[in-house]
Amino acid sequence: MRVLSLVGARPQIIKEAMLHREFKEKGIEEILVHSGQHYDYNMSSVFFEILEIRQPHYNLNVGSGTHGEMTGKIMIEFEKVLLSEKPDLVLVYGDTNTTLSGALVAAKLKIPVAHVEAGLRQHPKDMPEEINRIVTDRVSQLLFCPSKLAVRNLEREGITEGVYFVGDVMYDLFLKMEDRFRYDVFEKLGLKENEFVLVTLHRDFNVDDPVKLRKILEQLKRVSREKKVVFPIHPRTKNRVKEFGLENLLEGMVVIDPVDYLNLMGLVKRCWKVVTDSGGLQKEAYFAGKRAIVVMPDTGWRELVEAGWNKLASEENLFDVTMEEDRSEYPSGLYGDGNAAGKIVEVIEEWFRSLRGIH
């Protein structure tokens, strides 16, 4: 059996690396293709050490561009690879243009598609990631869902065959890395456990609008009067704050440069709450047993909101939502048992056996 994985962004690289370890144990050949959409291997060396992240067999070198340009370039180059390699299955991950391009090319060549992180749904429906998710799920034969809500989302759309609740590969990663989390930044800043709010903010709809960004920072400034606010500021956000003349609103907060994954997780584990517009950090807060206030109108990880653990906030009510008392119990097991990668590879192996009539 030969499977081919297509990646194009850092989270996809990590998810593929988790699966590759399982493929290797099963003796399944896996070919790795990088689209070049975000060619970023600049991550902590611990990822390379523990996950054995490798260089791809192919790099399509598509670079950046408009959605249409990027999708078209990936499709043209990826088709050449598939015609040459002729894999039994193509794996795509998440919801990027790389995901959509790979799924479309494989489907048109009649090569089965497996979608890791299938079934997520989010408003508004015209956002690029949502379009990528929906189309990819429609052409996939194997749909690996990180949550039971994702399974129900697919059921509502009439997709029930080849659907599996396997859990979240990123939870696998969290558990694998937990012993390596670092607390250097926590200690350097002289922080106290459960006595600070960790903030990350980078989405264009939050930081590119001067009125909206001002309101968000005003709300955070109010929070900082009640609890210490630690704000590893994204370069995009830092530039916008300067461009819009909002530096005074950062006074009273502990504003630091972005930190690496291991130190960020150390801050998450010891904070009181997380305020973020990052999809990944919403879940990582949950993995660490911390609540997240999500500065977005909707989230792809809605099960955390429905369970009453995470909460959605706007630039108008961010302070109130952050500071209100929380009574809901921790909703354990939303993202499986930490063996999502193993379950995915087991399903793929069984699928291949049934396809070939092997017993």
Contacts in CASP RR format, 6 or more apart in sequence:
PFRMAT RR
TARGET T0000
AUTHOR 0000-0000-0000
METHOD contacts of the structure
MODEL  1
MRVLSLVGARPQIIKEAMLHREFKEKGIEEILVHSGQHYDYNMSSVFFEI
LEIRQPHYNLNVGSGTHGEMTGKIMIEFEKVLLSEKPDLVLVYGDTNTTL
SGALVAAKLKIPVAHVEAGLRQHPKDMPEEINRIVTDRVSQLLFCPSKLA
VRNLEREGITEGVYFVGDVMYDLFLKMEDRFRYDVFEKLGLKENEFVLVT
LHRDFNVDDPVKLRKILEQLKRVSREKKVVFPIHPRTKNRVKEFGLENLL
EGMVVIDPVDYLNLMGLVKRCWKVVTDSGGLQKEAYFAGKRAIVVMPDTG
WRELVEAGWNKLASEENLFDVTMEEDRSEYPSGLYGDGNAAGKIVEVIEE
WFRSLRGIH
1 28 0 8 1.000
1 29 0 8 1.000
1 88 0 8 1.000
1 89 0 8 1.000
1 349 0 8 1.000
1 352 0 8 1.000
2 28 0 8 1.000
2 29 0 8 1.000
2 30 0 8 1.000
2 31 0 8 1.000
2 85 0 8 1.000
2 86 0 8 1.000
2 87 0 8 1.000
2 88 0 8 1.000
2 89 0 8 1.000
3 23 0 8 1.000
3 28 0 8 1.000
3 29 0 8 1.000
3 30 0 8 1.000
3 31 0 8 1.000
3 87 0 8 1.000
3 88 0 8 1.000
3 89 0 8 1.000
3 90 0 8 1.000
3 91 0 8 1.000
3 114 0 8 1.000
3 348 0 8 1.000
4 30 0 8 1.000
4 31 0 8 1.000
4 32 0 8 1.000
4 33 0 8 1.000
4 81 0 8 1.000
4 82 0 8 1.000
4 85 0 8 1.000
4 87 0 8 1.000
4 89 0 8 1.000
4 90 0 8 1.000
4 91 0 8 1.000
5 16 0 8 1.000
5 19 0 8 1.000
5 20 0 8 1.000
5 30 0 8 1.000
5 31 0 8 1.000
5 32 0 8 1.000
5 33 0 8 1.000
5 90 0 8 1.000
5 91 0 8 1.000
5 93 0 8 1.000
6 33 0 8 1.000
6 34 0 8 1.000
6 35 0 8 1.000
6 78 0 8 1.000
6 90 0 8 1.000
6 91 0 8 1.000
6 92 0 8 1.000
6 93 0 8 1.000
6 98 0 8 1.000
6 99 0 8 1.000
6 101 0 8 1.000
6 102 0 8 1.000
7 13 0 8 1.000
7 15 0 8 1.000
7 16 0 8 1.000
7 32 0 8 1.000
7 33 0 8 1.000
7 34 0 8 1.000
7 35 0 8 1.000
7 56 0 8 1.000
7 93 0 8 1.000
7 98 0 8 1.000
8 34 0 8 1.000
8 35 0 8 1.000
8 36 0 8 1.000
8 37 0 8 1.000
8 38 0 8 1.000
8 39 0 8 1.000
8 96 0 8 1.000
8 98 0 8 1.000
9 37 0 8 1.000
9 38 0 8 1.000
9 40 0 8 1.000
9 96 0 8 1.000
9 98 0 8 1.000
10 38 0 8 1.000
10 40 0 8 1.000
10 43 0 8 1.000
11 93 0 8 1.000
11 94 0 8 1.000
11 170 0 8 1.000
11 280 0 8 1.000
12 93 0 8 1.000
12 94 0 8 1.000
12 96 0 8 1.000
12 98 0 8 1.000
12 99 0 8 1.000
13 34 0 8 1.000
13 41 0 8 1.000
13 43 0 8 1.000
13 53 0 8 1.000
14 47 0 8 1.000
14 51 0 8 1.000
14 53 0 8 1.000
14 169 0 8 1.000
14 170 0 8 1.000
14 173 0 8 1.000
15 93 0 8 1.000
15 94 0 8 1.000
15 116 0 8 1.000
15 117 0 8 1.000
15 169 0 8 1.000
15 170 0 8 1.000
15 341 0 8 1.000
16 32 0 8 1.000
16 91 0 8 1.000
16 93 0 8 1.000
17 47 0 8 1.000
17 51 0 8 1.000
17 52 0 8 1.000
17 53 0 8 1.000
17 54 0 8 1.000
18 51 0 8 1.000
18 169 0 8 1.000
18 172 0 8 1.000
18 173 0 8 1.000
18 176 0 8 1.000
18 340 0 8 1.000
18 341 0 8 1.000
19 30 0 8 1.000
19 91 0 8 1.000
19 116 0 8 1.000
19 169 0 8 1.000
19 341 0 8 1.000
19 342 0 8 1.000
19 344 0 8 1.000
19 345 0 8 1.000
20 30 0 8 1.000
20 32 0 8 1.000
20 52 0 8 1.000
20 54 0 8 1.000
21 51 0 8 1.000
21 52 0 8 1.000
21 341 0 8 1.000
22 341 0 8 1.000
22 342 0 8 1.000
22 344 0 8 1.000
22 345 0 8 1.000
23 29 0 8 1.000
23 30 0 8 1.000
23 345 0 8 1.000
24 30 0 8 1.000
26 345 0 8 1.000
26 349 0 8 1.000
28 345 0 8 1.000
28 348 0 8 1.000
28 349 0 8 1.000
31 57 0 8 1.000
31 58 0 8 1.000
31 85 0 8 1.000
31 87 0 8 1.000
32 54 0 8 1.000
32 56 0 8 1.000
32 57 0 8 1.000
32 58 0 8 1.000
33 56 0 8 1.000
33 57 0 8 1.000
33 58 0 8 1.000
33 59 0 8 1.000
33 60 0 8 1.000
33 78 0 8 1.000
33 81 0 8 1.000
34 56 0 8 1.000
34 58 0 8 1.000
34 59 0 8 1.000
34 60 0 8 1.000
35 60 0 8 1.000
35 62 0 8 1.000
35 74 0 8 1.000
35 77 0 8 1.000
35 78 0 8 1.000
35 98 0 8 1.000
35 101 0 8 1.000
36 59 0 8 1.000
36 60 0 8 1.000
36 61 0 8 1.000
36 62 0 8 1.000
36 63 0 8 1.000
36 98 0 8 1.000
37 62 0 8 1.000
37 63 0 8 1.000
37 64 0 8 1.000
37 70 0 8 1.000
37 74 0 8 1.000
37 96 0 8 1.000
37 97 0 8 1.000
37 98 0 8 1.000
39 59 0 8 1.000
39 61 0 8 1.000
39 63 0 8 1.000
41 53 0 8 1.000
43 53 0 8 1.000
43 261 0 8 1.000
44 260 0 8 1.000
44 261 0 8 1.000
44 262 0 8 1.000
46 177 0 8 1.000
46 180 0 8 1.000
46 262 0 8 1.000
47 53 0 8 1.000
47 261 0 8 1.000
50 176 0 8 1.000
50 177 0 8 1.000
50 180 0 8 1.000
51 173 0 8 1.000
51 176 0 8 1.000
58 81 0 8 1.000
60 73 0 8 1.000
60 74 0 8 1.000
60 77 0 8 1.000
60 78 0 8 1.000
60 81 0 8 1.000
61 77 0 8 1.000
62 70 0 8 1.000
62 73 0 8 1.000
62 74 0 8 1.000
62 77 0 8 1.000
63 70 0 8 1.000
63 73 0 8 1.000
64 70 0 8 1.000
67 97 0 8 1.000
67 128 0 8 1.000
68 97 0 8 1.000
70 97 0 8 1.000
70 101 0 8 1.000
71 97 0 8 1.000
71 100 0 8 1.000
71 101 0 8 1.000
72 101 0 8 1.000
74 97 0 8 1.000
74 98 0 8 1.000
74 101 0 8 1.000
74 102 0 8 1.000
75 101 0 8 1.000
75 102 0 8 1.000
75 104 0 8 1.000
75 105 0 8 1.000
78 101 0 8 1.000
78 102 0 8 1.000
78 105 0 8 1.000
79 105 0 8 1.000
79 109 0 8 1.000
82 90 0 8 1.000
82 105 0 8 1.000
82 106 0 8 1.000
82 109 0 8 1.000
82 111 0 8 1.000
83 109 0 8 1.000
86 111 0 8 1.000
87 111 0 8 1.000
88 111 0 8 1.000
88 112 0 8 1.000
88 352 0 8 1.000
88 355 0 8 1.000
89 111 0 8 1.000
89 112 0 8 1.000
89 113 0 8 1.000
89 114 0 8 1.000
89 142 0 8 1.000
89 348 0 8 1.000
89 351 0 8 1.000
89 352 0 8 1.000
90 102 0 8 1.000
90 103 0 8 1.000
90 106 0 8 1.000
90 111 0 8 1.000
90 112 0 8 1.000
90 113 0 8 1.000
90 114 0 8 1.000
91 113 0 8 1.000
91 114 0 8 1.000
91 116 0 8 1.000
92 98 0 8 1.000
92 99 0 8 1.000
92 102 0 8 1.000
92 103 0 8 1.000
92 106 0 8 1.000
92 113 0 8 1.000
92 114 0 8 1.000
92 115 0 8 1.000
92 116 0 8 1.000
92 136 0 8 1.000
92 140 0 8 1.000
93 99 0 8 1.000
93 115 0 8 1.000
93 116 0 8 1.000
93 117 0 8 1.000
94 115 0 8 1.000
94 116 0 8 1.000
94 117 0 8 1.000
94 120 0 8 1.000
94 132 0 8 1.000
94 133 0 8 1.000
94 136 0 8 1.000
95 117 0 8 1.000
95 120 0 8 1.000
95 129 0 8 1.000
95 130 0 8 1.000
95 132 0 8 1.000
95 133 0 8 1.000
95 136 0 8 1.000
96 129 0 8 1.000
96 132 0 8 1.000
97 128 0 8 1.000
97 132 0 8 1.000
99 115 0 8 1.000
99 132 0 8 1.000
99 133 0 8 1.000
99 136 0 8 1.000
100 131 0 8 1.000
100 132 0 8 1.000
100 135 0 8 1.000
100 136 0 8 1.000
102 113 0 8 1.000
103 113 0 8 1.000
103 115 0 8 1.000
103 135 0 8 1.000
103 136 0 8 1.000
103 139 0 8 1.000
103 140 0 8 1.000
104 135 0 8 1.000
104 139 0 8 1.000
106 112 0 8 1.000
106 113 0 8 1.000
106 139 0 8 1.000
107 113 0 8 1.000
107 139 0 8 1.000
112 141 0 8 1.000
112 142 0 8 1.000
113 136 0 8 1.000
113 139 0 8 1.000
113 140 0 8 1.000
113 141 0 8 1.000
113 142 0 8 1.000
114 140 0 8 1.000
114 141 0 8 1.000
114 142 0 8 1.000
114 143 0 8 1.000
114 144 0 8 1.000
114 344 0 8 1.000
114 348 0 8 1.000
115 136 0 8 1.000
115 137 0 8 1.000
115 140 0 8 1.000
115 142 0 8 1.000
115 143 0 8 1.000
115 144 0 8 1.000
116 144 0 8 1.000
116 169 0 8 1.000
116 344 0 8 1.000
117 144 0 8 1.000
117 145 0 8 1.000
117 146 0 8 1.000
117 168 0 8 1.000
117 169 0 8 1.000
118 133 0 8 1.000
118 136 0 8 1.000
118 137 0 8 1.000
118 140 0 8 1.000
118 143 0 8 1.000
118 144 0 8 1.000
118 145 0 8 1.000
118 150 0 8 1.000
118 154 0 8 1.000
118 163 0 8 1.000
119 133 0 8 1.000
119 137 0 8 1.000
119 143 0 8 1.000
119 145 0 8 1.000
119 150 0 8 1.000
119 151 0 8 1.000
119 153 0 8 1.000
119 154 0 8 1.000
120 133 0 8 1.000
120 146 0 8 1.000
120 150 0 8 1.000
120 153 0 8 1.000
120 300 0 8 1.000
120 301 0 8 1.000
121 130 0 8 1.000
121 133 0 8 1.000
121 134 0 8 1.000
121 150 0 8 1.000
121 153 0 8 1.000
121 300 0 8 1.000
121 302 0 8 1.000
122 129 0 8 1.000
122 130 0 8 1.000
122 298 0 8 1.000
122 299 0 8 1.000
122 300 0 8 1.000
122 302 0 8 1.000
123 130 0 8 1.000
123 297 0 8 1.000
123 298 0 8 1.000
124 130 0 8 1.000
124 297 0 8 1.000
124 298 0 8 1.000
125 131 0 8 1.000
137 143 0 8 1.000
137 154 0 8 1.000
137 157 0 8 1.000
137 159 0 8 1.000
138 159 0 8 1.000
141 162 0 8 1.000
142 162 0 8 1.000
142 164 0 8 1.000
142 347 0 8 1.000
142 348 0 8 1.000
142 351 0 8 1.000
143 154 0 8 1.000
143 159 0 8 1.000
143 162 0 8 1.000
143 163 0 8 1.000
143 164 0 8 1.000
144 164 0 8 1.000
144 166 0 8 1.000
144 340 0 8 1.000
144 344 0 8 1.000
144 347 0 8 1.000
145 151 0 8 1.000
145 154 0 8 1.000
145 163 0 8 1.000
145 164 0 8 1.000
145 165 0 8 1.000
145 166 0 8 1.000
145 167 0 8 1.000
146 166 0 8 1.000
146 167 0 8 1.000
146 168 0 8 1.000
146 169 0 8 1.000
146 170 0 8 1.000
146 335 0 8 1.000
146 340 0 8 1.000
147 165 0 8 1.000
147 167 0 8 1.000
147 168 0 8 1.000
147 301 0 8 1.000
147 303 0 8 1.000
147 334 0 8 1.000
147 335 0 8 1.000
148 165 0 8 1.000
148 303 0 8 1.000
148 334 0 8 1.000
149 302 0 8 1.000
149 303 0 8 1.000
149 306 0 8 1.000
150 165 0 8 1.000
151 163 0 8 1.000
151 165 0 8 1.000
154 160 0 8 1.000
154 163 0 8 1.000
155 163 0 8 1.000
164 343 0 8 1.000
164 344 0 8 1.000
164 347 0 8 1.000
165 336 0 8 1.000
166 336 0 8 1.000
166 340 0 8 1.000
166 342 0 8 1.000
166 343 0 8 1.000
166 344 0 8 1.000
166 347 0 8 1.000
167 335 0 8 1.000
167 336 0 8 1.000
167 337 0 8 1.000
167 338 0 8 1.000
167 340 0 8 1.000
167 343 0 8 1.000
168 283 0 8 1.000
168 335 0 8 1.000
168 336 0 8 1.000
168 338 0 8 1.000
168 340 0 8 1.000
169 340 0 8 1.000
169 341 0 8 1.000
169 344 0 8 1.000
170 280 0 8 1.000
170 283 0 8 1.000
170 284 0 8 1.000
170 335 0 8 1.000
171 283 0 8 1.000
171 287 0 8 1.000
171 335 0 8 1.000
171 336 0 8 1.000
171 338 0 8 1.000
171 340 0 8 1.000
172 338 0 8 1.000
172 339 0 8 1.000
172 340 0 8 1.000
172 341 0 8 1.000
174 265 0 8 1.000
174 284 0 8 1.000
174 287 0 8 1.000
174 288 0 8 1.000
175 287 0 8 1.000
175 338 0 8 1.000
177 261 0 8 1.000
177 262 0 8 1.000
177 265 0 8 1.000
178 265 0 8 1.000
180 262 0 8 1.000
181 262 0 8 1.000
181 263 0 8 1.000
181 265 0 8 1.000
181 266 0 8 1.000
181 269 0 8 1.000
182 260 0 8 1.000
182 262 0 8 1.000
182 263 0 8 1.000
182 266 0 8 1.000
183 263 0 8 1.000
183 266 0 8 1.000
183 270 0 8 1.000
184 263 0 8 1.000
185 256 0 8 1.000
185 259 0 8 1.000
185 263 0 8 1.000
185 266 0 8 1.000
185 267 0 8 1.000
186 263 0 8 1.000
186 266 0 8 1.000
186 267 0 8 1.000
186 270 0 8 1.000
189 230 0 8 1.000
189 254 0 8 1.000
189 256 0 8 1.000
191 228 0 8 1.000
191 230 0 8 1.000
191 267 0 8 1.000
191 270 0 8 1.000
193 270 0 8 1.000
194 270 0 8 1.000
194 271 0 8 1.000
194 272 0 8 1.000
195 227 0 8 1.000
195 228 0 8 1.000
195 272 0 8 1.000
196 227 0 8 1.000
196 228 0 8 1.000
196 229 0 8 1.000
196 230 0 8 1.000
196 254 0 8 1.000
196 271 0 8 1.000
196 272 0 8 1.000
197 223 0 8 1.000
197 227 0 8 1.000
197 228 0 8 1.000
197 229 0 8 1.000
197 230 0 8 1.000
197 271 0 8 1.000
197 272 0 8 1.000
197 273 0 8 1.000
197 274 0 8 1.000
197 275 0 8 1.000
197 322 0 8 1.000
198 230 0 8 1.000
198 232 0 8 1.000
198 267 0 8 1.000
198 268 0 8 1.000
198 271 0 8 1.000
198 273 0 8 1.000
198 274 0 8 1.000
198 275 0 8 1.000
198 276 0 8 1.000
199 220 0 8 1.000
199 229 0 8 1.000
199 230 0 8 1.000
199 231 0 8 1.000
199 232 0 8 1.000
199 253 0 8 1.000
199 274 0 8 1.000
199 275 0 8 1.000
199 276 0 8 1.000
200 231 0 8 1.000
200 232 0 8 1.000
200 234 0 8 1.000
200 274 0 8 1.000
200 275 0 8 1.000
200 276 0 8 1.000
200 277 0 8 1.000
200 278 0 8 1.000
200 281 0 8 1.000
201 207 0 8 1.000
201 216 0 8 1.000
201 231 0 8 1.000
201 233 0 8 1.000
201 234 0 8 1.000
201 237 0 8 1.000
201 275 0 8 1.000
201 276 0 8 1.000
201 277 0 8 1.000
201 295 0 8 1.000
202 234 0 8 1.000
202 236 0 8 1.000
202 237 0 8 1.000
202 277 0 8 1.000
202 278 0 8 1.000
203 277 0 8 1.000
203 295 0 8 1.000
203 296 0 8 1.000
204 236 0 8 1.000
205 212 0 8 1.000
206 212 0 8 1.000
206 213 0 8 1.000
206 216 0 8 1.000
206 277 0 8 1.000
206 295 0 8 1.000
206 296 0 8 1.000
206 315 0 8 1.000
207 213 0 8 1.000
207 234 0 8 1.000
207 236 0 8 1.000
207 237 0 8 1.000
207 240 0 8 1.000
208 240 0 8 1.000
210 240 0 8 1.000
210 244 0 8 1.000
210 246 0 8 1.000
212 315 0 8 1.000
213 237 0 8 1.000
213 240 0 8 1.000
213 241 0 8 1.000
213 244 0 8 1.000
213 246 0 8 1.000
214 244 0 8 1.000
214 246 0 8 1.000
214 249 0 8 1.000
215 315 0 8 1.000
215 316 0 8 1.000
216 295 0 8 1.000
216 315 0 8 1.000
216 318 0 8 1.000
217 241 0 8 1.000
217 246 0 8 1.000
217 249 0 8 1.000
217 250 0 8 1.000
218 249 0 8 1.000
219 315 0 8 1.000
219 317 0 8 1.000
219 318 0 8 1.000
219 319 0 8 1.000
219 322 0 8 1.000
220 229 0 8 1.000
220 231 0 8 1.000
220 249 0 8 1.000
220 253 0 8 1.000
220 275 0 8 1.000
220 318 0 8 1.000
220 319 0 8 1.000
221 249 0 8 1.000
221 250 0 8 1.000
221 251 0 8 1.000
221 252 0 8 1.000
221 253 0 8 1.000
222 319 0 8 1.000
223 229 0 8 1.000
223 275 0 8 1.000
223 318 0 8 1.000
223 319 0 8 1.000
223 322 0 8 1.000
223 323 0 8 1.000
224 252 0 8 1.000
224 253 0 8 1.000
226 323 0 8 1.000
227 272 0 8 1.000
227 323 0 8 1.000
228 254 0 8 1.000
229 252 0 8 1.000
229 253 0 8 1.000
229 254 0 8 1.000
230 253 0 8 1.000
230 254 0 8 1.000
230 256 0 8 1.000
230 267 0 8 1.000
230 271 0 8 1.000
231 250 0 8 1.000
231 253 0 8 1.000
231 254 0 8 1.000
231 255 0 8 1.000
231 256 0 8 1.000
232 256 0 8 1.000
232 257 0 8 1.000
232 258 0 8 1.000
232 259 0 8 1.000
232 264 0 8 1.000
232 267 0 8 1.000
233 241 0 8 1.000
233 255 0 8 1.000
233 256 0 8 1.000
233 257 0 8 1.000
233 258 0 8 1.000
234 258 0 8 1.000
235 258 0 8 1.000
240 246 0 8 1.000
241 247 0 8 1.000
241 249 0 8 1.000
241 250 0 8 1.000
259 267 0 8 1.000
264 281 0 8 1.000
265 284 0 8 1.000
265 288 0 8 1.000
268 274 0 8 1.000
268 281 0 8 1.000
268 284 0 8 1.000
268 285 0 8 1.000
268 288 0 8 1.000
268 290 0 8 1.000
269 288 0 8 1.000
269 290 0 8 1.000
271 290 0 8 1.000
272 290 0 8 1.000
273 285 0 8 1.000
273 290 0 8 1.000
273 291 0 8 1.000
273 292 0 8 1.000
273 293 0 8 1.000
273 322 0 8 1.000
274 281 0 8 1.000
274 282 0 8 1.000
274 285 0 8 1.000
274 290 0 8 1.000
274 291 0 8 1.000
274 292 0 8 1.000
274 293 0 8 1.000
275 292 0 8 1.000
275 293 0 8 1.000
275 295 0 8 1.000
275 313 0 8 1.000
275 318 0 8 1.000
275 322 0 8 1.000
276 282 0 8 1.000
276 285 0 8 1.000
276 292 0 8 1.000
276 293 0 8 1.000
276 294 0 8 1.000
276 295 0 8 1.000
277 294 0 8 1.000
277 295 0 8 1.000
277 296 0 8 1.000
279 299 0 8 1.000
279 300 0 8 1.000
279 301 0 8 1.000
281 292 0 8 1.000
282 292 0 8 1.000
282 294 0 8 1.000
282 299 0 8 1.000
282 301 0 8 1.000
282 304 0 8 1.000
282 310 0 8 1.000
283 301 0 8 1.000
283 304 0 8 1.000
283 335 0 8 1.000
285 291 0 8 1.000
285 292 0 8 1.000
285 310 0 8 1.000
286 292 0 8 1.000
286 304 0 8 1.000
286 309 0 8 1.000
286 310 0 8 1.000
286 334 0 8 1.000
286 335 0 8 1.000
287 335 0 8 1.000
289 330 0 8 1.000
291 309 0 8 1.000
291 310 0 8 1.000
291 311 0 8 1.000
291 326 0 8 1.000
292 304 0 8 1.000
292 309 0 8 1.000
292 310 0 8 1.000
292 311 0 8 1.000
293 310 0 8 1.000
293 311 0 8 1.000
293 313 0 8 1.000
293 318 0 8 1.000
293 321 0 8 1.000
293 322 0 8 1.000
294 305 0 8 1.000
294 310 0 8 1.000
294 311 0 8 1.000
294 312 0 8 1.000
294 313 0 8 1.000
295 313 0 8 1.000
295 314 0 8 1.000
295 315 0 8 1.000
295 318 0 8 1.000
296 312 0 8 1.000
297 312 0 8 1.000
297 314 0 8 1.000
298 312 0 8 1.000
299 305 0 8 1.000
299 310 0 8 1.000
299 312 0 8 1.000
301 310 0 8 1.000
303 334 0 8 1.000
304 310 0 8 1.000
304 331 0 8 1.000
304 334 0 8 1.000
305 311 0 8 1.000
305 312 0 8 1.000
307 328 0 8 1.000
307 331 0 8 1.000
307 334 0 8 1.000
308 328 0 8 1.000
308 331 0 8 1.000
309 328 0 8 1.000
309 330 0 8 1.000
309 331 0 8 1.000
311 321 0 8 1.000
312 321 0 8 1.000
313 321 0 8 1.000
313 322 0 8 1.000
352 358 0 8 1.000
353 359 0 8 1.000
END
